[in-house]
Amino acid sequence: ALCQRILAAVPGEPHTLHLLGLIAYGAGDRMGAVAHLRQACQSPDAPAVAFSNLTEMLRQQGELAEAEQAGRAAVAREPGLVGAWNNLGIVLQEMGKLEESRACLEKVVALEPGNAEAHNNLGNTFRRLGQFDLAQRHWQQALALRPNYPETFTNLANLFNEQGEYQKARECGQRALALNPQLLDAYVNLAATENALWQHERSEERRVGKE
């Protein structure tokens, strides 16, 4: 109500529109949130954080092209805004622009070496680039910074499963679920691991039987 009063006196005031967008997002009105932030970002006085938040909200809606534009506007306005580089890096990752994603997320890690989320996200990009050692290194760094990070345990479980290290995959998957029983990716990865273990055990039994 206070924001509406401000807008009645100063139509289009970008900071107020940004705040209204955050309020709408917190209330579960994602379409309304995006509408407020889009309007805020039309102002030449819009803060970089408004563009950064719009980036993430658009990403969640799958509107990646517009999200990229908003992310690039955010970092252009405020090059030291860590969250903006992180949000842009994730959008570029999902768009398959992996080298650009890597550059963004490495900047986040350089600006905030203790940012566990940034290390996790950078690990995801390195995995998509096929640089699995670097992916694992950043995921392990994320866990060193945040030992109870279920998404990172899930990422490691998936990697270990692909590498045939099924016991490690199982341990990471079980840890992820213990930390967050609602994490669907953890169930998928653990199911894949258990299936791979079963197939491996059957293969070993057949080999021993032939000998």
C-alpha positions as CSV (number, residue, x, y, z in Angstrom):
1,A,0.0,0.0,0.0
2,L,2.8,2.4,0.8
3,C,4.5,1.6,-2.5
4,Q,1.3,2.4,-4.4
5,R,1.1,5.7,-2.6
6,I,4.6,6.5,-3.7
7,L,3.8,5.6,-7.3
8,A,0.7,7.7,-7.2
9,A,2.9,10.7,-6.3
10,V,5.9,9.7,-8.5
11,P,4.7,7.5,-11.4
12,G,7.2,5.0,-12.6
13,E,9.7,5.5,-9.7
14,P,12.0,2.5,-10.4
15,H,13.1,1.7,-6.8
16,T,9.5,1.5,-5.7
17,L,8.6,-0.7,-8.7
18,H,11.5,-3.0,-7.9
19,L,10.3,-3.3,-4.3
20,L,6.8,-4.1,-5.5
21,G,8.3,-6.8,-7.7
22,L,10.0,-8.4,-4.7
23,I,6.9,-8.2,-2.7
24,A,4.9,-9.9,-5.4
25,Y,7.6,-12.6,-5.9
26,G,7.5,-13.3,-2.1
27,A,3.8,-13.6,-2.3
28,G,4.0,-16.2,-5.1
29,D,2.9,-13.8,-7.8
30,R,5.7,-14.4,-10.3
31,M,4.0,-12.9,-13.3
32,G,3.2,-9.8,-11.3
33,A,6.8,-9.7,-10.0
34,V,8.2,-9.8,-13.6
35,A,5.8,-7.1,-14.7
36,H,6.8,-4.7,-12.0
37,L,10.5,-5.4,-12.6
38,R,10.2,-4.9,-16.3
39,Q,8.5,-1.6,-15.7
40,A,11.2,-0.6,-13.2
41,C,14.0,-1.5,-15.7
42,Q,12.5,0.9,-18.3
43,S,13.7,3.8,-16.2
44,P,17.2,5.2,-16.9
45,D,17.5,5.4,-13.1
46,A,16.8,1.7,-12.5
47,P,19.3,0.1,-10.1
48,A,21.5,-2.7,-11.4
49,V,20.0,-5.0,-8.8
50,A,16.6,-4.7,-10.4
51,F,18.0,-6.0,-13.7
52,S,19.8,-8.8,-11.8
53,N,16.6,-9.9,-10.0
54,L,14.7,-9.7,-13.3
55,T,17.4,-11.9,-14.8
56,E,16.7,-14.7,-12.3
57,M,12.9,-14.4,-12.4
58,L,12.9,-14.6,-16.2
59,R,15.3,-17.6,-16.1
60,Q,12.8,-19.4,-13.8
61,Q,10.1,-18.8,-16.3
62,G,12.3,-20.1,-19.2
63,E,12.5,-16.7,-20.9
64,L,16.3,-17.1,-21.4
65,A,16.9,-14.6,-24.2
66,E,15.3,-11.7,-22.3
67,A,17.0,-12.9,-19.1
68,E,20.4,-12.7,-20.8
69,Q,19.6,-9.1,-21.9
70,A,18.7,-8.2,-18.4
71,G,21.8,-9.8,-16.9
72,R,24.1,-8.1,-19.3
73,A,22.4,-4.7,-18.5
74,A,22.9,-5.4,-14.8
75,V,26.7,-6.1,-15.0
76,A,27.1,-3.1,-17.4
77,R,25.5,-0.8,-14.8
78,E,27.4,-2.2,-11.8
79,P,30.4,-4.4,-12.7
80,G,31.0,-5.2,-9.1
81,L,27.6,-6.6,-8.4
82,V,28.4,-10.3,-7.6
83,G,24.8,-11.5,-7.8
84,A,24.4,-10.1,-11.3
85,W,27.4,-12.0,-12.6
86,N,26.1,-15.2,-10.9
87,N,22.6,-14.8,-12.3
88,L,24.0,-14.1,-15.8
89,G,26.4,-17.0,-15.6
90,I,23.5,-19.4,-14.8
91,V,21.4,-18.1,-17.7
92,L,24.3,-18.5,-20.1
93,Q,24.9,-22.0,-18.8
94,E,21.3,-23.0,-19.5
95,M,21.6,-21.4,-23.0
96,G,24.6,-23.5,-23.8
97,K,27.0,-20.5,-23.9
98,L,29.4,-22.3,-21.7
99,E,32.6,-20.4,-22.1
100,E,30.8,-17.1,-21.4
101,S,29.1,-18.8,-18.4
102,R,32.5,-19.9,-17.2
103,A,33.9,-16.4,-17.5
104,C,31.0,-15.0,-15.5
105,L,31.1,-17.5,-12.7
106,E,34.9,-17.3,-12.4
107,K,34.5,-13.6,-11.9
108,V,32.1,-14.4,-9.0
109,V,34.6,-16.7,-7.4
110,A,37.3,-14.1,-7.8
111,L,35.2,-11.5,-6.2
112,E,33.9,-13.8,-3.5
113,P,36.1,-16.8,-3.0
114,G,34.0,-17.9,0.0
115,N,30.8,-18.1,-2.1
116,A,29.7,-21.8,-2.0
117,E,26.9,-21.2,-4.5
118,A,29.3,-19.8,-7.0
119,H,31.6,-22.7,-6.7
120,N,28.7,-25.1,-7.2
121,N,27.5,-23.2,-10.2
122,L,30.9,-23.1,-11.7
123,G,31.3,-26.8,-11.2
124,N,28.1,-27.3,-13.2
125,T,29.4,-25.3,-16.1
126,F,32.7,-27.2,-16.1
127,R,30.8,-30.4,-16.1
128,R,28.9,-29.3,-19.2
129,L,32.2,-28.4,-20.7
130,G,33.5,-31.9,-20.1
131,Q,36.1,-30.7,-17.7
132,F,35.2,-33.2,-14.9
133,D,38.3,-32.7,-12.7
134,L,37.6,-29.0,-12.5
135,A,33.9,-29.6,-11.9
136,Q,34.7,-31.9,-9.0
137,R,37.3,-29.5,-7.6
138,H,34.7,-26.7,-7.4
139,W,32.0,-28.9,-6.0
140,Q,34.4,-30.1,-3.2
141,Q,35.3,-26.5,-2.5
142,A,31.6,-25.7,-2.3
143,L,31.2,-28.4,0.3
144,A,34.3,-27.2,2.2
145,L,32.5,-23.8,2.5
146,R,29.0,-25.3,3.1
147,P,29.2,-28.9,4.3
148,N,25.4,-29.4,4.2
149,Y,24.8,-28.4,0.6
150,P,22.5,-31.0,-0.8
151,E,22.6,-29.8,-4.5
152,T,26.4,-30.2,-4.5
153,F,26.2,-33.8,-3.1
154,T,23.7,-34.5,-5.9
155,N,26.1,-33.1,-8.5
156,L,28.9,-35.3,-7.1
157,A,26.6,-38.3,-7.0
158,N,25.8,-37.9,-10.7
159,L,29.5,-37.5,-11.6
160,F,30.6,-40.5,-9.6
161,N,27.8,-42.6,-11.1
162,E,29.0,-41.7,-14.6
163,Q,32.6,-42.5,-13.7
164,G,31.6,-45.9,-12.4
165,E,32.4,-45.1,-8.7
166,Y,29.0,-46.4,-7.6
167,Q,29.7,-46.6,-3.8
168,K,30.8,-42.9,-3.8
169,A,27.8,-42.0,-5.8
170,R,25.5,-43.9,-3.4
171,E,27.1,-42.1,-0.4
172,C,26.7,-38.7,-1.9
173,G,23.1,-39.4,-3.1
174,Q,22.1,-40.6,0.4
175,R,23.7,-37.6,2.0
176,A,21.8,-35.3,-0.4
177,L,18.5,-36.9,0.5
178,A,19.2,-36.8,4.2
179,L,19.8,-33.0,3.9
180,N,16.8,-32.4,1.6
181,P,14.2,-35.2,1.2
182,Q,12.4,-33.0,-1.3
183,L,15.3,-32.8,-3.8
184,L,14.0,-34.7,-6.8
185,D,17.3,-34.8,-8.7
186,A,18.8,-36.7,-5.7
187,Y,16.1,-39.5,-6.0
188,V,16.8,-39.7,-9.8
189,N,20.5,-40.0,-9.3
190,L,20.3,-42.5,-6.5
191,A,17.9,-44.6,-8.4
192,A,20.4,-44.6,-11.4
193,T,23.2,-45.6,-9.0
194,E,21.3,-48.4,-7.4
195,N,20.4,-49.7,-10.9
196,A,24.0,-49.5,-12.0
197,L,25.2,-51.3,-8.8
198,W,22.6,-54.1,-9.5
199,Q,23.8,-54.4,-13.1
200,H,27.4,-54.5,-12.0
201,E,26.7,-57.2,-9.3
202,R,24.8,-59.3,-11.8
203,S,27.7,-59.0,-14.3
204,E,30.2,-60.1,-11.6
205,E,28.0,-63.1,-10.7
206,R,27.8,-64.2,-14.3
207,R,31.6,-63.8,-14.7
208,V,32.3,-65.8,-11.6
209,G,29.8,-68.5,-12.8
210,K,31.6,-68.9,-16.1
211,E,34.9,-69.3,-14.3
